[in-house]
Amino acid sequence: MCNEDLRNEIRIANVKQWEVADAIGISEMTMVKWLRKELSPDKKAMVRNGIAEVRAKHESNKQLG
């Protein structure tokens, strides 16, 4: 499966694909299409940054609530 590393990182971070897509400024459908084929290192880095941003947001919300 393509981009299995990113899929696992999303799952482990306990975030949703649509949240990552929103964080990096693309639509959920674009994210789904991106994950169908192996991404370039630049796009993988962009997705990883989105994962980290959403995870940090979740952790911040957890601490506040």
C-alpha positions, 0 to 999 in steps of 0.5 A: 500500500502506498504511503503506509508510513504516513497512514501509520503516523496518522493512526498512531497520532490518533488524528483524522485524515481530514484534520491533517488535510485542513491543517495543510490547506487542502481538501479531504478528497485531495488528501485521499487522492494524494495517499493513493500514490507514493508521495514526494519527500516534500509532500510527505514532509508537508503531511508530517507537519500537518500531523504534528500540528493537529496532534499538538492542537489535540494535546493542548485541548486535552490540557485545557479541558 
